[in-house]
Every structure is written in structure tokens, then in C-alpha cells.
Amino acid sequence: MFTILFKDRIFFLLSLLIFLTGCSVWENFTTYFNLYYNANELFQKIEKQITEQKKDLFSIESSTIPPAANADVQKLIEKCSAILQFSSNSAYVDDALMMLGKSFYYQKNYLKSQQKFKELLASDPEGEFALESKLWIGKCDMRLRNFTDGLVILREVRKVAIDEDEEKIFEEAFIEEIVYQKTIGDIPAAIQIANEFLGISDNDEINAELWYEVGNLNMEIDDIENAVIAYENVFEYSPGYDLEVAARIKLGRALRESGNAEEALSIFSDMRSEDKYSDKYSDIELEMGITHAALGEYAEALDLFAIVDTTYKNTPNAGAAKFEIGSVYEHGLKQLDSAAVYYQKASTASLPKEYLTLAKDKNRLFSRYVLLKKDLNKYGKQLFYLQYPEEFKEDSVQYVQDSLAIAAEIANVKELQEIWSGLGDLIGEDTTGYYQDSVTVANLLVNQLKDSLKTLTRDSIFARVRNPHPQDSMIVARFDSMLTNRTFDPMGQQKIEQKKRDKEALSNQLVASLPDTLKFKNNPPKRPKITEDSLKTLLAKNQLELGNLFLSEFNMPDSAYKYYYSNLTEYKDNAYYATSMFAMGSYYLTVDNQKSADSLFNIIYDNYKNESVVNAAAAKLNKPYIDLNYDPASEEYKKAEEYLNAGDYYSAIDKFKEIPQLYPKSAFAPKALYASGWIEENNLKDYPAAVESYDTLIAKYPASEYVRVIAPKVTLYKQEKRKQESALLDSLNALASLDSTGEDSLVSGEIKVGPQDTVQVTLEDELTPAEKSDQELFELKKPPESKEPVWNPRKRR
């Protein structure tokens, strides 16, 4: 009985236990198979894709989701959200929050990501995900540019992770801070953190990456010695193939830059001799070429660059080889024209990232050099022909003779007859449709001239064109113009331009087909079209700029000296003389001749105070700067104003009118003319004199702001003056007509004296009739006043 009772109780307790725990077990079971399993599989797949994509552990670029994985990330977010919504009591909520947070982080939605990690941390501050959640909260702060908070969290996480031996977590915390210090450019701080990381890391793979990064960071701050040590330490940790190759190449570069080019060449040669590096031969051969150039072995360097350029055509290393060939010609062989050719080729080729800006800058610099040399040659030849016209004639004759000789030689070479026959197409005209075009033009002319020449027909136009007479010149000229310029055709100009382009293309094609010895010269002698002074100014400008390139960019001071000396001795009277003198002073500083440099700077300072270069000289001499905005006319203007304020109008006028004579380019010149006219108009009431001053202002300074004020008034004055003169002339003509009839107005007694005569007016107003008339013109018949303020010379500005 007791046994049966005991069994019943055990059965009851087991049933109760199953009932109480069965719900959570079942929920975990269904959640795992319905949602979590698939979500976790997706998460592992996505993280693997992201990890494989990011090759550089210390890249400052954020991890990105591969395009193919975007859909998977969205599915993962949906599954994890479903776990949180429908299985909130299951054991997989924390895992879902962790996966959600990381998914949002990879999507660069850092606010949402941080929110999920904070939810996870709040749900269980001491749980298994707490430390990792803090790590990701810190990483999100760094991406949200909350650097202060982020660094505090990362350092706390790092300390705890080291104490608890959480290797993955403290590794990520170290890496995140190293990347931050690189981003802000604090390279020494990044090196210090990396060395601290190396002191505690037992991960050989990470340590190899760390030493490689330390080497790169030391190269950035030109600490070549420590960079060499760091790259050598990489090989102590059995790096992977890609890291090994990169470290060996970087080690060779560091050794080359430290002056051990022979040791660097030995490293590259050993790598080139091993088959396992065959996929890196283009990198190795490029580095070998650069190293030969560093050793001064330019022929060997050029051979290797040529191999890279041709063997690995259209690759970034081929573009880099073109650039390095240009560098050898520039720095080693000093053949700048050849360097220009290869820099131009490199600028349009595919290039490694580190070469892009270099190639662009070099191409821009050498394009400037080529253009300056071309212009210098062109202007020099024109100046020579201007000074020696007989030479121009001789060169022109020689050019024609050479061209004819080439043409004759081409005609005599049997295998070139096919090429030569193309010239017929080049110089011949297509007459197809000529008659129809003529008919169209004739019909248009008939319509246009039918009102003035009613008898004109199409046939009569053709007759006049064939046998023109002097009276037909207008019709013939219009016919020829319309036919030649195709003005009758809406698309005429486009057709003419296309024909020109076709001829030019055919010409280039024919010339390109000829051997070099038989090509026509494309640079015939040209007579100069500008004056000798203009040519000398252009030559001085180009020589100065070319000299500056040689001195500052190409480090060829002797070549710079040649151009500066030519400017100072051959082109003394031009706008670039003082600047050339300063450039020569800079040359002397380059060659450590301080005495000669100071002598030239003092000449500039003492004699060229109106040119901007004077303050550059002042800086070299530690002398006070010159006020380049100083205008000596300002002092004269102040004196004139003093006369005006004292009531000495005539002295003020004389002083004002002196200013535009002494300083015609000064800003005070038009102002002074306006002031003199203003005094004559308003103070002296001498209106003719005022008009004369205003006329001078309008003629000499038409763009002046004062012209806008006085021009309408002067125009009105002149119009009224002409009316008065015309009325006076009519009166005199009427009197002359009366005299011619023999009638005596005095005898007839019909002349009546008005209430006021001219003499009475003069006595009352103390004005002559002419003066009163002028006053009326200025005061009674003024144009509507401008609402803009009119300047008063009595008031100082």
C-alpha cells in the first residue's frame, strides 16, 4: 500500500514538473528550429563575407556589406526582429539582439546599432554578452564621432578583457583605437598603442599584421630605421603569403630610402628568382627598376621599366613604369622633353593609387614647361625675323624649296604613288550638285530683287555672272557670296565646317603614312604681327616663368640663371625687369651667394617701390614693407581741398586741374576734374568753364562714377545753347533781310521798347545776358534730379 502511494506521489510530482517547465522548453525548441537556426546560419555567412572582403586589418575605411549580401542582411534583421516579437521569453533573445546590433552596424546605421547593444547590456549587465556589448557601444560612438566617450569605453573594455583573458575583445578594442589615431593623423600615438598591443598579444597572425602596420606607420613619419626593424620582425611570426610578399617589398623600399639600395636590390632579385612569387613579378620588376635608378644605373632602370610597360600592358604597374621612366629622364638624365612625354602618357594610363596625384601634378608641370618652350621659340623666331627681314625671306624661300623637293621625291617613289594620289582628294573640290546650287541661288536672287529689278530672271543672272559688266557688280557679288558661303542652305555652315574637318583628317592621314624623311614641314616661317616691344615683353615673361620652373621645380639653378641673365641684359625696359631681378637674387641665395642676392634686393627696394615685388625684397632684407596702395595724388587733392575750404576758388581749381596732368591714372584724377567743374558751376557761376571741365572729364574718364552725375546736365546745356544760337542766327538773318528791302526800322518808328531792356536787367541782376542765359540753362532747365546722393567736394570723404 505504502509503495503504491509513494509511486503515485512521484508520478504526480513529475507531471507537475513537466507541466511547469514544458512551456519554456517547447518555446525554446520551436524558436530554435523556426527562427534562430536560420538566423544564425545567415549571420555566420554574412560575417564571413565581410571579413574576407576587408584585407587590411588596420584600414581606416569601415567594413561594408558586399552587394550580394545586402538581401541576406535584410532577411537576418527580419528573423531577429521576429524572435524579439514572438519569442520574447525564449533563451535566444540576447543572441537576436547581438545579431541585430551587428547587422545595423554593418549597414552603417550606428544609432540603431548602439540602441540594440544598450538594450542587450541593460537586460543582463553581468551576462555573457555584457563586455562585448560595451565594445560595440564604444565602436558605435567612434563612428558617430563621439570620440571622447568612445575612447573611454574602449579603454575600459580593453582593461577588463585583458584581465579576463578575452582575447578577441581586447584585440578589437586595440585595433579600433589604432585606426582612430591614424584617422586623426596622430601617427606616434598609433605606434605607441600598437607596441602596447604587441606586448600582450600571443596571436602570431595578429602580431605579424601588427609589425607590418608599425612599419607602415614609421614610414609615414620618415622613421626609416624603425620601419626596417618592424618589417624584418614580420617574418618572425610565419606570415601568410600575401603579408609576406607585401612585407618583403616594403622592406626593400625602406632599405632603398635609407640609402641601402644595393641590399634592397638583393631582396628584389632574390624574389624575382623564385617561382612562388611569379604572380608578383610586375611589382618586383618595377621595384628593381626604381632601385637601379636610385643607384644611378639608368640604362638598367629604363630596360626594366620597358619590360614592365610592355609585358604587363594596361595594368596599373605598366602606368607606374611610364611614370618612373619620366622620373629617370627628369632627375637622372635631365632630359626634360622626354620626361614630359612619359609623364603625359602616365597621366592617361591606369595607375596604382599612390601614383594618381603624382602623375597628375607632374603632367601639369611639364605641360607648362613644354608650352613655355614652344612660345619662347615662336616669339624668339618672330623677333629675329622682325630685326632681320632678309632672313625671313630666305627662310620662306627655303621652306618652299624643301616642300617642293619632298613632293617631287614622293612622286618619284613608286610605292608611294598610291599615297600621293590621295592628295587629289585632299585639294580637289566636289562639284556634285554645283549646277543645282547655282539654280537655287539664282531663284533666291530673283525673289529678293524683284521689286527693284522687275526684269531680272534666272537666265539673266547667269548671263551677268558669266560676262559681268561694271553695273552688274552688286548682283555678281551677292551671287558669289551666297554660293560660296552656302547661305541659301540652312545647313550650309555646318557642311563647310565638316568639309574642313574632312580635309584636315585626310591630310593628317596622308602625312602619317609617309616616312619621316618625306614628311612636309608644318611650321613655315611667319611674319610677326605684333610690335617689337610686345615681342620682347612676351619673351621676358616666358623666360622668367621658365627660369622659375628650373629653379624651384626642376632643381636646375644653372639653367634658371641663363634665363634670368637674359632678361636682365637683353630686355631691360619691360614690366618683368624688377621681378627678374628678384628671381636672380633667389638664384644667388640657392648657390649661397648672400652678398649678390642682397645687392639685387636693395636695388629693388630702393628703385621699384610701386611694384609688388618690392615687399618680397623687403622680407628678404628685413626692411619695412612699402604701402603699395599709396597714391601721391591724394596729397595734392588735400591741398586743393584746403584752398576750397578757405574760399580761394581759383587756387583750388588750379590745383584740382593739375592732378589729372601729373597723375592721369590715379583714382583722384576724375574726382579732381569733377571738383573743378563743381566750383566753377556753383561757386563762380562760370558755366562755360564748368562745361569745359565736365567735357574733359567725360572724354578722359568715361567710365567714372562722376560722369553719370554730370553727363545729362551737360547734354541739356549744349542742346539749349544750340537752340539759342540758332534763334540768334535766325534773328540776324531776318535783320539782314529787312536791310536788303531798304526799309529803315528807325524811320518807320514801329520799334517799341519793352518794359525792361537788356541794360536794365544787367544793372539790376549784375549779370551779362550771356551769363543770365547760362544760369537759366543750369538752374531753370535742369533735368529731373537724381535721387542718388551727389558728392560735394567741400566735404571730405
C-alpha positions in Angstrom: 0.0 0.0 0.0 2.7 2.4 1.0 4.7 1.5 -2.2 1.7 2.2 -4.4 1.1 5.6 -2.6 4.7 6.6 -3.0 4.7 5.8 -6.7 1.6 7.9 -7.2 3.1 10.8 -5.5 6.3 10.6 -7.6 4.2 10.4 -10.8 2.2 13.5 -9.6 5.4 15.5 -8.9 7.0 14.6 -12.3 3.8 15.5 -14.1 3.7 18.8 -12.2 7.4 19.5 -13.1 6.8 18.7 -16.7 3.7 21.0 -16.8 5.6 23.9 -15.2 8.7 23.7 -17.4 7.3 22.4 -20.6 6.2 25.8 -21.9 9.7 27.3 -21.9 11.3 24.2 -23.2 8.8 24.0 -26.0 9.2 27.7 -26.8 13.0 27.3 -27.0 12.6 24.3 -29.1 10.3 25.9 -31.6 12.2 29.2 -31.7 15.5 27.4 -32.4 14.2 25.4 -35.3 11.8 28.0 -36.7 13.9 31.2 -36.4 17.2 31.1 -34.6 18.9 28.3 -36.6 18.3 30.0 -39.9 19.2 33.5 -38.5 22.5 32.2 -37.0 23.4 30.5 -40.3 22.8 33.8 -42.2 24.8 35.7 -39.6 27.8 33.4 -39.9 27.6 33.6 -43.7 27.4 37.5 -43.7 30.3 37.9 -41.2 32.5 35.6 -43.3 31.8 37.6 -46.4 32.6 40.9 -44.6 35.8 39.5 -43.1 37.0 38.2 -46.4 36.4 41.5 -48.1 38.4 43.5 -45.6 42.0 42.6 -46.3 43.8 45.3 -44.3 43.2 44.8 -40.6 44.0 48.5 -39.8 42.2 50.1 -42.7 40.6 53.5 -41.8 37.7 52.5 -44.1 34.7 51.0 -42.4 33.7 47.4 -43.2 31.0 47.3 -45.8 28.4 44.7 -46.8 29.2 43.1 -50.2 26.4 43.9 -52.7 25.5 40.2 -52.9 24.9 40.1 -49.1 22.5 43.0 -48.8 19.4 40.8 -49.2 20.8 38.4 -46.6 21.3 41.1 -44.1 17.7 42.3 -44.5 16.5 38.7 -44.0 18.6 38.4 -40.9 17.1 41.6 -39.4 13.6 40.3 -40.1 14.3 36.9 -38.4 15.9 38.5 -35.4 13.0 41.0 -35.1 10.6 38.1 -35.2 12.4 36.4 -32.3 12.1 39.6 -30.2 8.4 40.0 -31.1 7.1 36.4 -31.0 9.6 34.6 -28.7 10.4 37.2 -26.2 10.6 34.6 -23.4 13.0 32.3 -25.2 16.7 31.8 -24.5 17.6 33.3 -27.8 16.6 36.9 -27.2 20.2 38.0 -26.3 21.6 36.3 -29.4 19.0 38.1 -31.5 19.8 41.5 -30.0 23.6 40.9 -30.7 23.0 39.9 -34.3 20.6 42.8 -34.8 23.1 45.3 -33.4 25.9 44.0 -35.6 23.6 44.0 -38.7 22.7 47.6 -38.2 26.4 48.4 -37.6 27.4 46.8 -40.9 24.6 48.8 -42.6 26.2 51.9 -41.1 23.1 52.7 -39.1 25.1 53.3 -36.0 22.3 54.9 -33.8 20.1 51.8 -34.2 23.0 49.5 -33.7 24.0 51.3 -30.4 20.4 51.2 -29.2 20.3 47.4 -29.6 23.6 46.9 -27.8 22.4 49.1 -24.9 19.2 47.0 -24.7 21.3 43.9 -24.5 23.5 45.3 -21.8 20.5 46.6 -19.8 18.8 43.2 -19.9 21.7 41.5 -18.2 24.6 43.8 -17.1 26.7 40.9 -15.9 25.7 38.4 -18.6 27.9 36.7 -21.1 27.3 39.4 -23.7 27.9 42.4 -21.4 31.6 43.0 -22.2 31.1 42.5 -26.0 28.1 44.8 -25.9 30.2 47.6 -24.3 32.8 47.0 -27.0 30.2 47.6 -29.8 28.7 50.6 -28.0 32.2 52.1 -28.0 32.7 51.3 -31.7 29.4 53.0 -32.5 30.4 56.1 -30.5 33.6 56.3 -32.6 31.6 56.1 -35.8 29.1 58.7 -34.6 32.2 60.9 -33.8 31.6 60.8 -30.1 35.3 60.2 -29.8 35.7 61.2 -26.1 33.0 58.8 -24.9 34.1 56.1 -27.3 37.7 56.1 -26.2 36.7 55.9 -22.6 34.5 52.9 -23.2 37.1 51.2 -25.4 39.9 51.6 -22.9 37.6 50.3 -20.1 36.7 47.3 -22.2 40.3 46.7 -23.1 41.4 46.6 -19.5 38.7 44.2 -18.4 39.2 42.0 -21.4 42.9 41.7 -20.7 42.2 40.8 -17.1 39.6 38.2 -18.1 41.7 37.0 -21.0 39.0 37.8 -23.5 41.5 37.8 -26.5 39.1 38.6 -29.3 37.5 41.6 -27.4 40.8 43.3 -26.4 42.1 42.8 -29.9 39.2 44.6 -31.4 39.5 47.4 -28.8 43.2 47.9 -29.6 42.5 47.9 -33.4 39.7 50.4 -33.1 41.9 52.9 -31.3 44.9 52.4 -33.6 42.5 53.1 -36.6 41.2 56.2 -34.8 44.7 57.6 -34.2 45.6 57.0 -37.8 42.4 58.8 -38.9 43.2 62.0 -36.9 46.8 61.8 -38.1 48.4 61.2 -34.7 50.9 58.6 -36.1 53.2 58.5 -33.0 50.2 57.7 -30.8 49.1 54.9 -33.1 52.6 53.4 -33.0 52.6 53.6 -29.2 49.2 51.7 -28.9 50.4 49.2 -31.5 53.6 48.5 -29.4 51.4 48.1 -26.3 49.3 45.7 -28.2 52.3 43.7 -29.2 53.4 43.5 -25.6 50.4 41.4 -24.6 49.3 39.6 -27.7 50.0 35.9 -28.1 48.4 35.7 -31.6 51.1 35.1 -34.2 48.8 36.1 -37.1 47.8 39.3 -35.4 51.4 40.1 -34.3 52.7 39.7 -37.9 49.9 42.2 -39.0 50.9 44.5 -36.2 54.6 44.6 -37.1 53.7 45.3 -40.7 51.4 48.2 -39.6 54.1 49.6 -37.3 56.5 49.5 -40.3 53.9 51.4 -42.4 53.3 54.0 -39.6 57.0 54.6 -39.2 57.4 55.1 -43.0 54.7 57.8 -42.8 56.7 59.8 -40.3 60.0 59.1 -42.1 61.4 57.0 -39.3 63.0 54.6 -41.8 65.3 52.9 -39.3 62.4 51.7 -37.1 60.4 50.8 -40.2 63.1 48.5 -41.4 63.2 46.8 -38.0 59.4 46.4 -38.0 59.3 44.9 -41.5 62.0 42.4 -40.5 60.0 41.4 -37.4 57.1 40.4 -39.6 59.0 37.2 -40.6 59.4 36.1 -37.0 55.7 35.1 -37.0 55.3 33.0 -40.1 53.0 35.4 -42.0 50.7 34.3 -44.8 51.7 34.6 -48.4 50.1 38.0 -49.2 51.5 39.5 -46.0 55.0 38.0 -46.6 55.1 39.4 -50.1 53.9 42.9 -49.0 56.4 43.0 -46.1 59.4 42.0 -48.3 58.6 44.6 -50.9 58.1 47.3 -48.2 61.3 46.2 -46.5 63.1 46.6 -49.8 61.6 50.1 -50.3 62.6 51.1 -46.7 66.2 49.9 -47.3 66.4 51.8 -50.6 65.1 55.0 -48.9 67.6 54.6 -46.0 70.5 54.6 -48.5 70.9 50.8 -48.7 69.9 50.5 -52.3 72.2 47.5 -53.0 70.7 45.5 -50.2 67.2 46.4 -51.4 68.2 45.3 -54.9 69.4 42.0 -53.5 66.0 41.4 -51.8 64.1 42.1 -55.0 66.4 40.0 -57.1 66.0 37.0 -54.8 62.2 37.4 -55.0 62.4 37.6 -58.8 64.4 34.3 -58.9 61.7 32.3 -57.1 58.8 30.9 -58.9 56.4 31.2 -56.0 56.4 35.0 -56.5 55.5 34.7 -60.1 52.2 36.5 -59.6 54.1 39.4 -58.2 56.7 39.7 -60.9 55.4 43.0 -62.2 55.6 44.6 -58.7 59.1 43.1 -58.2 60.5 44.2 -61.6 59.1 47.7 -61.1 60.8 47.9 -57.7 64.0 46.6 -59.2 63.9 49.4 -61.9 63.3 52.1 -59.2 66.3 50.7 -57.2 68.6 50.7 -60.3 67.6 54.3 -60.8 68.5 55.1 -57.2 71.9 53.5 -57.8 72.4 55.7 -60.9 72.1 52.8 -63.2 69.7 54.5 -65.6 70.1 52.2 -68.6 69.2 49.1 -66.5 66.3 51.0 -64.9 64.9 52.0 -68.3 65.2 48.4 -69.6 63.2 47.1 -66.6 60.6 49.8 -66.9 60.2 49.0 -70.6 59.7 45.3 -69.7 57.0 46.1 -67.2 55.3 48.5 -69.6 55.2 46.0 -72.4 54.8 42.7 -70.6 52.0 43.8 -68.3 50.4 46.2 -70.7 47.3 48.2 -69.5 47.9 47.2 -65.8 48.5 49.8 -63.1 52.1 48.7 -62.9 52.5 49.5 -66.6 51.3 53.0 -65.9 53.6 53.3 -62.9 56.5 52.2 -65.2 55.7 55.1 -67.6 55.8 57.5 -64.7 59.1 56.1 -63.5 60.6 56.4 -67.0 59.6 60.1 -66.9 61.3 60.3 -63.4 64.6 58.9 -64.7 64.6 61.4 -67.6 63.8 64.2 -65.3 66.0 63.5 -62.3 68.7 61.2 -63.7 69.3 62.1 -67.3 68.0 65.7 -67.1 66.2 65.2 -70.4 63.0 67.2 -69.7 61.4 67.0 -73.1 61.5 63.1 -72.9 60.3 63.3 -69.3 57.3 65.4 -70.4 56.3 62.7 -73.0 56.2 59.9 -70.4 54.5 61.9 -67.7 51.8 62.7 -70.2 51.4 59.0 -71.0 51.3 58.1 -67.3 48.6 60.7 -66.6 46.2 58.9 -69.0 47.1 55.4 -68.0 45.8 53.1 -65.3 47.8 53.7 -62.2 48.3 52.5 -58.6 46.5 54.7 -56.1 49.8 56.2 -54.8 50.7 57.4 -58.3 47.5 59.1 -59.2 48.2 62.6 -57.7 51.9 62.4 -58.6 51.2 61.7 -62.3 48.6 64.4 -62.5 50.8 67.0 -60.9 53.9 66.1 -63.0 51.8 66.2 -66.2 50.5 69.7 -65.3 54.0 70.9 -64.5 55.7 69.5 -67.7 52.8 70.6 -69.9 53.6 74.1 -68.6 57.2 73.6 -69.4 56.5 72.4 -73.0 54.2 75.3 -73.6 56.7 77.9 -72.3 59.4 76.5 -74.5 57.2 76.4 -77.5 56.1 80.0 -77.0 59.7 81.1 -76.4 60.8 79.6 -79.6 57.9 81.1 -81.5 58.4 84.6 -80.2 62.1 84.4 -80.5 61.9 83.5 -84.1 59.4 86.3 -84.8 61.6 88.9 -83.1 64.6 87.6 -85.2 62.5 88.0 -88.4 61.5 91.5 -87.3 65.0 92.5 -86.8 66.4 90.7 -89.8 63.7 90.8 -92.5 66.1 89.4 -95.2 66.4 86.2 -93.1 62.6 85.8 -93.2 62.6 86.0 -97.0 65.5 83.5 -97.2 63.8 81.0 -94.8 60.5 81.3 -96.7 62.1 80.5 -100.0 64.0 77.6 -98.4 60.7 76.3 -96.9 59.0 76.3 -100.3 62.0 74.7 -102.0 62.2 71.9 -99.3 58.4 71.3 -99.6 58.7 71.0 -103.4 61.7 68.7 -103.1 59.8 66.4 -100.8 56.8 66.4 -103.1 59.0 65.6 -106.1 60.6 62.8 -104.2 57.3 61.3 -103.2 56.1 61.5 -106.8 59.2 59.6 -107.9 58.9 56.8 -105.3 56.8 54.1 -107.0 55.5 52.5 -103.8 54.3 55.9 -102.6 52.2 56.8 -105.6 49.0 55.4 -104.0 49.6 57.7 -101.0 50.4 60.7 -103.3 47.2 60.1 -105.3 45.2 60.8 -102.1 46.3 64.5 -102.4 43.9 64.8 -105.3 41.0 64.1 -102.9 42.6 66.5 -100.4 42.8 69.5 -102.7 40.1 68.7 -105.2 36.6 70.1 -104.9 33.5 68.1 -105.1 31.4 69.6 -108.0 28.5 67.3 -107.5 25.3 69.4 -107.2 27.1 72.6 -108.3 24.6 73.4 -111.1 21.6 72.7 -108.8 23.0 75.0 -106.1 23.5 77.8 -108.8 19.9 77.5 -109.8 18.8 77.7 -106.2 20.9 80.8 -105.6 19.6 82.5 -108.9 16.0 81.8 -108.0 16.5 83.3 -104.5 18.1 86.4 -106.0 15.2 86.9 -108.4 12.8 86.8 -105.4 14.9 89.2 -103.4 15.4 91.8 -106.1 12.1 91.5 -108.0 10.8 94.8 -106.5 13.9 96.8 -107.6 14.7 94.9 -110.8 11.5 93.7 -112.3 13.1 92.5 -115.5 15.5 90.2 -113.6 15.3 86.5 -114.4 17.3 83.4 -113.6 18.8 83.3 -117.1 19.7 87.0 -117.0 21.5 86.4 -113.7 23.5 83.5 -115.2 24.4 85.8 -118.2 25.6 88.6 -115.9 27.7 86.1 -113.8 29.3 84.7 -117.0 30.0 88.1 -118.6 29.9 90.7 -115.9 29.7 94.4 -116.6 30.5 97.2 -114.1 26.8 97.8 -113.4 26.4 94.1 -112.6 29.0 94.1 -109.8 26.4 94.1 -107.0 24.4 91.1 -108.4 27.6 89.1 -109.2 29.0 89.7 -105.7 25.8 88.6 -104.0 25.6 85.5 -106.2 29.2 84.5 -105.4 28.8 85.2 -101.7 25.6 83.1 -101.4 27.1 80.2 -103.4 30.5 80.2 -101.6 29.2 80.6 -98.1 26.1 78.5 -98.8 23.8 81.0 -97.1 20.9 79.6 -99.2 21.3 76.3 -97.3 20.1 76.1 -93.6 22.9 73.6 -93.0 25.4 75.4 -95.2 27.8 76.5 -92.5 27.8 73.0 -90.9 28.6 71.4 -94.2 31.5 73.9 -94.8 32.9 73.2 -91.4 32.6 69.4 -91.9 34.4 69.7 -95.2 37.2 71.5 -93.5 37.4 68.8 -90.8 37.4 66.1 -93.5 40.2 67.7 -95.4 42.3 68.1 -92.2 41.7 64.4 -91.3 42.7 63.3 -94.8 45.8 65.5 -94.6 46.8 64.0 -91.3 46.2 60.5 -92.6 48.4 61.1 -95.6 51.2 62.7 -93.7 51.1 59.9 -91.1 51.5 57.4 -94.0 54.7 59.0 -95.2 58.2 58.0 -93.9 59.7 60.6 -91.5 62.2 61.7 -94.2 59.4 62.6 -96.6 57.0 64.5 -94.3 56.1 68.0 -95.1 57.2 70.7 -92.7 54.3 72.0 -90.7 56.0 75.1 -89.3 56.5 77.6 -92.1 58.2 81.0 -91.4 55.7 83.5 -90.2 55.9 87.3 -90.3 55.3 88.8 -86.8 52.0 90.6 -86.4 52.9 92.5 -83.2 55.4 95.2 -82.3 59.0 94.6 -81.3 58.3 95.9 -77.8 55.3 93.5 -77.4 57.5 90.6 -78.5 60.2 91.5 -76.1 57.7 91.7 -73.3 56.4 88.2 -74.1 59.9 86.8 -74.3 60.8 88.3 -70.9 57.6 86.9 -69.4 58.2 83.4 -70.7 61.9 83.4 -69.8 61.1 84.4 -66.3 58.5 81.7 -65.9 60.7 79.1 -67.4 63.6 80.2 -65.2 61.3 79.8 -62.1 60.5 76.3 -63.2 64.1 75.3 -63.5 65.0 76.9 -60.1 62.0 75.8 -57.9 60.7 72.7 -59.6 63.5 71.0 -61.6 66.4 72.0 -59.2 68.5 73.1 -62.1 69.7 76.6 -61.0 72.3 76.9 -63.8 69.5 76.8 -66.4 67.5 79.2 -64.4 70.4 81.6 -64.3 70.6 81.6 -68.1 67.1 82.8 -68.5 67.3 85.4 -65.6 70.5 86.8 -67.0 69.0 87.1 -70.5 66.1 89.1 -69.1 68.3 91.5 -67.2 70.7 92.1 -70.1 68.5 91.9 -73.2 65.1 93.1 -72.1 65.7 95.9 -69.6 62.8 98.1 -70.4 59.8 95.9 -69.7 57.3 95.1 -66.9 59.2 92.0 -65.8 62.6 93.6 -65.1 62.2 94.0 -61.3 60.7 90.5 -61.0 63.5 89.0 -63.0 66.0 90.8 -60.7 64.3 89.3 -57.6 64.4 85.9 -59.3 68.1 86.4 -59.9 68.5 87.2 -56.2 66.7 84.0 -55.3 69.2 82.1 -57.6 72.1 83.7 -55.7 70.6 82.5 -52.4 70.3 79.0 -53.8 74.0 78.9 -54.6 74.9 80.5 -51.2 75.9 83.9 -52.6 74.2 86.1 -50.0 76.1 89.3 -50.9 75.0 89.3 -54.5 71.4 88.4 -53.5 71.2 91.3 -51.0 72.7 93.7 -53.6 69.8 92.9 -56.0 67.2 93.0 -53.3 68.4 96.5 -52.2 68.2 97.8 -55.8 64.6 96.6 -56.0 63.7 98.1 -52.6 65.2 101.5 -53.5 64.0 101.8 -57.1 60.8 99.8 -57.6 58.5 101.0 -54.7 55.4 100.9 -56.9 55.8 97.2 -57.8 54.5 94.3 -55.6 57.9 92.6 -55.7 59.3 95.4 -53.5 57.8 93.8 -50.4 59.2 90.4 -51.3 62.6 92.1 -51.4 61.8 93.9 -48.1 61.1 90.5 -46.5 64.5 89.2 -47.6 66.2 92.3 -46.3 64.1 92.5 -43.1 63.2 96.1 -44.1 59.8 97.8 -43.6 57.1 96.9 -46.1 56.0 99.5 -48.6 52.4 100.7 -48.8 51.6 99.7 -52.4 48.2 101.4 -52.2 49.7 104.9 -51.5 48.7 107.4 -54.1 50.8 110.6 -54.3 47.8 112.4 -55.9 46.0 112.2 -52.5 48.3 114.8 -51.0 47.7 117.2 -53.9 44.0 116.6 -53.6 44.1 117.5 -49.9 45.9 120.8 -50.7 43.2 121.7 -53.3 40.5 121.0 -50.7 42.3 123.3 -48.3 42.1 126.1 -50.9 38.4 125.4 -51.4 37.6 125.4 -47.7 39.5 128.7 -47.4 37.4 130.3 -50.2 40.4 130.6 -52.6 38.4 129.1 -55.5 40.9 129.9 -58.3 43.8 128.3 -56.5 41.7 125.3 -55.7 40.7 125.0 -59.4 44.3 125.3 -60.5 45.4 122.6 -58.0 42.5 120.2 -59.0 43.3 120.6 -62.7 46.9 119.9 -62.0 46.2 116.4 -60.6 45.0 114.7 -63.9 48.0 116.1 -65.7 50.5 114.8 -63.1 48.7 111.6 -62.2 46.4 110.6 -65.1 46.0 107.0 -63.8 45.2 108.0 -60.2 41.7 107.4 -58.9 41.8 111.1 -57.8 42.1 112.3 -61.4 38.4 112.1 -62.4 37.4 113.2 -58.9 39.6 116.3 -59.3 38.1 117.3 -62.7 34.6 116.9 -61.2 35.6 119.1 -58.3 37.0 121.9 -60.5 33.8 121.9 -62.6 31.6 121.9 -59.5 33.4 125.0 -58.1 33.1 126.8 -61.5 29.4 125.9 -61.6 28.3 126.5 -58.0 30.8 129.0 -56.6 32.0 131.0 -59.5 28.8 130.7 -61.7 31.2 130.4 -64.7 29.1 127.9 -66.6 31.1 127.7 -69.9 34.2 126.9 -67.8 32.3 124.3 -65.8 31.1 122.7 -69.1 34.6 122.6 -70.3 35.8 120.8 -67.2 32.9 118.4 -67.4 33.6 117.7 -71.1 37.2 116.9 -70.2 36.0 114.5 -67.5 33.6 112.8 -69.9 36.3 112.5 -72.6 39.2 111.2 -70.4 37.3 109.1 -67.9 34.0 108.0 -69.5 33.6 105.1 -67.0 33.9 107.3 -64.0 31.1 107.4 -61.5 31.1 111.2 -61.8 30.2 111.1 -65.5 26.9 109.6 -64.6 26.1 112.6 -62.5 27.1 115.4 -64.9 26.6 113.9 -68.4 22.8 114.6 -68.5 23.2 118.2 -67.4 26.0 118.9 -69.9 23.9 117.4 -72.7 20.9 119.6 -71.8 23.1 122.6 -71.6 24.6 122.1 -75.0 21.2 121.5 -76.6 19.8 124.7 -75.2 22.9 126.6 -76.2 22.4 125.4 -79.7 18.8 126.5 -79.7 19.8 130.0 -78.6 22.5 130.2 -81.2 20.0 129.1 -83.8 17.4 131.6 -82.7 20.1 134.4 -82.7 21.1 133.4 -86.2 17.5 133.5 -87.4 17.1 137.0 -85.9 20.3 138.2 -87.7 19.1 136.7 -90.9 15.7 138.5 -90.5 17.5 141.8 -89.9 19.7 141.2 -93.0 16.5 140.5 -95.0 14.9 143.8 -93.8 18.1 145.7 -94.7 18.0 144.2 -98.2 14.5 145.7 -98.8 15.7 149.2 -98.0 13.3 149.7 -95.1 14.6 151.7 -92.1 13.0 150.5 -89.0 14.0 153.6 -87.1 12.3 155.8 -89.6 9.1 153.8 -89.6 9.0 154.2 -85.9 7.5 150.8 -85.3 10.1 149.6 -82.9 8.7 149.6 -79.3 10.9 149.4 -76.2 9.6 146.9 -73.7 9.2 147.5 -70.0 12.7 146.1 -69.4 15.7 146.2 -71.7 18.9 144.3 -71.6 20.8 147.1 -69.9 18.3 147.5 -67.1 18.4 143.7 -66.4 22.1 143.8 -66.4 22.2 146.7 -63.9 19.6 145.0 -61.7 21.0 141.5 -61.6 24.7 142.3 -62.2 24.8 139.6 -64.9 25.5 139.9 -68.6 22.9 138.5 -70.9 25.1 135.5 -71.7 25.7 134.8 -68.0 22.0 135.0 -67.3 21.2 132.7 -70.1 23.8 130.2 -68.9 22.4 130.4 -65.4 19.0 129.7 -66.6 20.3 126.6 -68.6 21.9 125.2 -65.5 19.2 126.1 -62.9 15.8 126.6 -64.5 16.1 123.8 -67.1 17.9 121.1 -65.2 16.9 117.5 -65.8 14.9 115.7 -63.1 17.2 115.4 -60.0 18.7 112.0 -59.4 17.7 110.5 -56.0 21.2 109.3 -55.6 23.4 111.4 -53.3 25.7 113.8 -55.3 29.2 114.2 -53.9 30.2 117.7 -52.7 33.9 118.5 -52.9 33.6 120.7 -49.9 33.1 117.7 -47.7 36.0 115.3 -47.1 35.3 111.7 -47.9 
